[in-house]
Amino acid sequence: MIYRSSVHSPTAFPQWLLPILVLGVSLTLAGCDQLLEVEPNPDTVPGEQINNPTSLEARLVGAEADFFFSYDMAIVWGGLLTDELTNASNFIAIEERRPQADNGTIGATDEAPEGFDGLWTPVQRAVAMTDLLQDDIQADNFPDQVPNASNSPELARMSLFAGYSKLILADLFCSLAFGGTGPELTPAQTYQQVIDEFTLAINAGDAAPEVLNAAYVGRARAHLMLGNTSEALSDAQQVDPDFEFIGNAYSTNSSREENDIWNMITDSQRFSVDPRYRSMTIDGTSTPDPRVEVFQDPDDQFAVDGSTPLFQAQKYIAPTAPIRLASGFEARYIIAEIEGGQTAVGIINDIRSELGIAETFASTDETEILNKVLDERSRTLFLEGQRMSDLRRYLDQYGIDRFPTGPNIEDGTCFPLPNAERDNNPDI
């Protein structure tokens, strides 16, 4: 079974809430002195109703939307610092692996001029909104709708998004802080918080199947980043191989609701798919790899700078294109990375077959098998938000450096804590 989850799904949230969602996720943090002082959104749920049971569904929708409306730009920023995207605008410092702590777009900006979304602030809003709703559910503030808070699908779902919000930040940043008051945390400390969030989701006995599977994938990923291979393997083995969690939160109602990956590549044309992912074939054959389908429009061949060849990603060909947050594919690649050998070879070939790739891989050399697992993972999960953490893990745990190299490219592997946070957080 393929589980498809969406904030637009009638089985998840009612359609009448979408106008509220639209208003709620479009506001900035104006009026807050510190980056993380995220107030309840008055256009989503008025402050006086924050604990009113009638506000629960609206807040569930708003929190989930906040997450997905930050996740797309997190994928873009991570793709640019790594090898998934190439720059055609004025963000050369990121492509050259020297991101700056004083970069306002990366740091404090929610939505910059010309619609360019930031990174730190939008994801921090997602963290704050999911944490706040978690607290209210656990405090039994919705007794009619959530009679058994600790065993509720609502708590499980919010814990899932709390986990993924913090996971994104741990994957991308060199250090972190939450709540506007510190302390400064390492990625490792944050991954432990992530594990706790996913554990809360998993332990909610009434969690929906897609939430349970996604939580196991996320917890396996966090354990893998910490080097906890036995725990990562155990979690990955719990995941339905056919599972997918699809974030179908995007629409054309406003530019804020569009998929920003599409926006940055196809509409504003600030970025292009990196040359590494153009014309990819299977094992050196002439067979195109369907997982990384990119194209150059003959009538629109160059990006916004007029010189960078514009290659677009077929998987994000529309402003409403969904994003896969977690999947059985990812879980199986985690198993393959940990176990290696013929288990890994079998996983590679099984996934290829499921995706319509006839060519098979064979090897008994452990180094060759590991390298093939890493390569296959990069293709299947292309532009889905894992590349930054993957490259950091390969370098830290295996001594394999797959970050871009070349003239003018430095050695940055993460985004520094923004100065806007460091300067305003009294505990840093």
N, C-alpha and C positions, 0 to 999 in steps of 0.2 A: 504494500500500500504506500502511496505517496501522500504525505501529509502536507497540505498547503495552508498556510496561515496568513491572514491579512487583516489589517485594520478596516478594510472595506468588506470583509466577509460577514454575511448576516449571521453566521454561526458564532462569530467572535463579538461583534459589536453592531448595534442597529444603525441603519442608514441615516436616520434623522439626526444623528450626532455629528455627521461630517461637517456641516457648516460651523459648528462649535469648534471642531478640530482645526478648521482652516484659520479661524481667528486666533486660536490659542497658540499655534506653533509659529505665528508670523511676528510675534512681538520681540523686541530686544530687551536688554537688561537696563534700559535707561532708568536712572533714579537710584541705582545700586552703587554704593561707594566701593565695594569690593567685588571682585570678579565672581565669587561664588555665592553672594547674597541673592539667591534666586527666590523672589517672592512668588506666592501663588498667583497664577495668571487670572486677572479679573475678567477677561473675556472668555476664558474657558470655564472657570467656576468662580463666581464672586466669593470674596474672602469670607463673608458672613455665612456662606454655605459650605465651607471647606470640610466640615464634618457632617454635613447633612446627607442622609442616605440617598437622596435623589441626585446627588452629585457624583455618585460612584462611577456610573457608566461613562459619563463625560470625562472624568479624570482618567479612567482606564484608556480611553481613546486618545486623550491628549498626551499622556505619558508615552504611549507606544509611538504616537506620531512624532513626538520630540526626539525619540531615539532614531527612527528611520530618517528624519530630516537632518540628522547630524551624521548618520552612518555613511551616507553617500559621499559627503565631502571628506570624511575620514579615509575612505577608499581612494579618493582622488589624491589627497596629500601623501598618503603612504605610497601610492603608485608612482608619484613623481619623484620622491626621494629614492625609491628603489629602481627597478628596471621595467615597470609596466607601462609608464607614460613618459613622454618627453615634452619639454616646455616649448611653447611658442609665444610666450607673453613675457611678463616682467618678473618671473619667479625663478630666475636662473640660479639664485643662491641655494634653493632647495634642490634643484636638479644636480647641482654641483656638490651636494652633500655637505653644505655648510649653513644649515638653517640657523637663524639668529633669534636670541631670546627677546629682542626688541621688535620683532616682526609683528606689527599690529594685526595683520590679517590672520596669522597663525594664533596669536594670543587673544586679545580682548574682543576682536570683531565678531559680531553675530552675523550680520550681513553687510558686507562692505559695499561701497559705491559700485555701480554697474552689476549688482547682484552677486558678487563673489562672496560666497559664504566662508566664514572662518572655521576654525577647528576646535580650539580649547573651549571657548565659551558655549557653543552649541552642545558639545558632548557633556560638558559640566551641567548644563541645564537638564539633560536627559538623566544624569546621575541624581541630581537634586529632586526632580519630579518623581522618579521611581522610588527613591528612598523615602520621600515624604508620604507617598501613598502606601508604601509598605508599612510605615509606622502607624498610619491611621487604621489600616486593616487590622494590624496586630493589637491595636488598642481597643478593638471592638467598637469602633465608631460607626460601623454599618451593621448593626445587629440583625436587622430585618433581611438584608440582602446577603450577608456573610455571617450566618449563625455560628459557624465553626471556623474561626479565622485561621488557626494554625494548620487546618486541613482543607484549605479552600483553593479552588482553581484560580481565584483572583490573586491570592497571595503568591501562588506558584508562578503566575504569569508576570507579575511585577518583579518578583525576585529574578526571573529569567532576564528581564530587560535591565535590571540593576546590575546583574552580573556581566552582561554583554557591554553595557556602557562603560563599566570600569575596565573590562578586558580591552576595549579599544584604546583607552588611555594608557594602560600598561604596555600595550603593544607598540605604541607610537612614541611615548615620551621617555626622556632620560630620568626624570623624577616627577613626582606628582603631589598634589594636595587636594583635599576635599573639604567642603563646608565653609570656606573663607577664613578658617582659623588655624589651618595647619593640622598636624606637622607635615614637613616634607617627607615623602615616602619614596622608597625605591620601587622599581617595577616588581621585584620579588615580593615585597610586602603587599603590594597591590594585588598581585596574583593570588595571594592567600585570601584576601578579602573577596576576590572573585570566586574562589573555591567555596567560601562560606555562603555566598549568595546562591550559587547553583545548588549547593547542598540543601538550602532552604527550599528551593523549588522542587528538588527531587523528593524531599521528605514530605511534601504536601501530598497526601494520599489521593486527593481528587484531581491532581494535575492532568490536564488534557494530554493525550498521547504526543502531540507535536511539541508541547512544552517540555515534557519529560525527556524526549529524545534530544531536543536542542540543549537542554541543561546538561545531559550526559556528554554531548559533544563539546560544549563550552568548558565543562570541568575537566574533561580529558585534555583539552588544549592548554588550559592553565597548568595542569600537572606536568604536561610535556615541557612547557616553558621553564618550569622549575627543576626539571630533571627527574621528576618522580615517575619513572617509567612504569613501574608496576601498577601504580594507581591510574595512570593514563591509559594503560592497556586494559585494565579492568573496566573503566568507564566506557571506553570506545567499544568494547565487546558487548555492551548493553544496548547499543544503538541498532535500530532496524536498518538493514542495509539499503532499503528503498526509501528511507526517510528524506524529506526535504522540508525546510521551514522557509517559506517564500514571503518576503516582505513586499506586499503589493500596496504600499501606502501612497503611491505617487499619482498625481493627476495634473490636468491642464487648467485647473481652476485659478491658479495664480503661479507666478514664477517661483514662489517659495515652495510650492508643492511639487514642482517638477523634479525628476531624478537629476541630481547635479552631475552625475557622471556623464549622462547624455548632454547636459547643458555645457559642461566644460569642453567636451570633445566635439560634439556635433553642432550645437547652436552657437555658442560664443567662440568656439574653435581656438581656445587658449592652449589646449594640450592635444597631443596626438599619441596614438598607440606607439610605444617604443619600437625601434627597429627589430629588437630581439623577438617580438611577438608577431612580426609580419611574415607572411608566407611560410608559416610553420608547417612542416610535414611530419609524417610518422616514420621514425627510425631512419631518416635519410632517404626515404623513398620519395616518389612523386605524389603520394597520397596526401592531400591537404588534411590538416588536423581540424576536425569540426568543432573542437572545444575552444579554439582560438581563431574564430572566423572574423577577420578584419578586411576592410576594403577601402579603396580610394575612389572617390566619386570623380569620374573624368571631367565633370563640369564644375567641380569645386575641389581642386587638387591641393590647395595650400591653406595653411592655418592663418590665424589673424595677423601674423607678422609678414605674410606674403611670401615667405621663403621656406618655412618648415613644411615638408610633405604631410598632408593631413590624412592620417589613416584612422578610420572610425571602427568602433567595436560593434559587431552585429548584435551581441547580446543586450546592448543598451541603445538600440536604434530608435527608440521613441521616448518622449518625456515621461511617459507612464510606465516605462520598463521596470519590472520588479527586480529585487535583489535577493539572492539566496543567502540567508544568514547562516544556516547550518545544514548539514546533510550527512547521509550515510556514506557518501564519498569521502568526506573529510575524516570521518571516524575510521574508515577502512585504511586510509593512507596513514593515519596515526598507528594503527596496528602494524601495517607494513614497515613503517620506519623503525618501530621498536623490535619487531620479531625478525625482520630480514629474511634471508634465505628463500626457500621455495614458497613459504607463506606469502612473502612479498610479491614474488613472481606471479603467483596465482591471483592475488588481489589486483595487480596491474592488468592482467589479461581479462579478468572478470569485468572490471570497470570498462576497459576498452570495448569488450563485446557488448555490454549494455548500451554503450554510446554509439554503436554501429561501426566500430573500427575493427576491421578484419585481421590486421597484422597482429601477430603475437610476439611477445618478448621472451627470450630464454637466456639464462646465464646461471652459472654456479659460483661466480666471483662476487664476494660480499661487497667489495667496494663498488663494482659496476652496478650491482643491484641497488645499493643505497643511492647512488647517483641517479639511477633511473627512477626510483621512488620520488626523489626530490623534484626531478624534472616533470614527471607525470602529475604530481601534485600541483605544480605551478601552472600547468595547462588546464587541468580540470577546474581549478579554483581561481582562474584568471579574473582579476578585478573583482574579487569578492571580499577583500579586506584582510586576507591572511599573509600577504607577501612580506610586509614589514617585519612581523614577528617571526616568520619563517627564516628570513635572511639573518636576523639577529640570533636566532637559535642555532642555525647552521654554523655561524661564526663562533659563538660562545661554546657550544657543546661538541662540535666536530672539527673545528678549525678550518671549515670550508667557507671561503669568502666569495660570495656571489653578488655582493654589492657592485654597482657600476664603478668602473675605473677608467682613467684616461686623462688627457690634458685638462688642467684646471679643476679636476674633481678631487675633493678632499676626502676625509675619512669619517664623516659623520654617519652614525647609525641610528640616531634617534633625534626627536625634537626636544630642545631644551625647555625647561619650565619657563613659561613666558614671564618677562619682566613685570608685566601688568599684574600677575599673580604674586610674584616675589615682593614687589614694592607695596602691595596693599594687604598682604596676609601678615598679621602681627606675630604669628608663631613661626615664621620662616626668616 
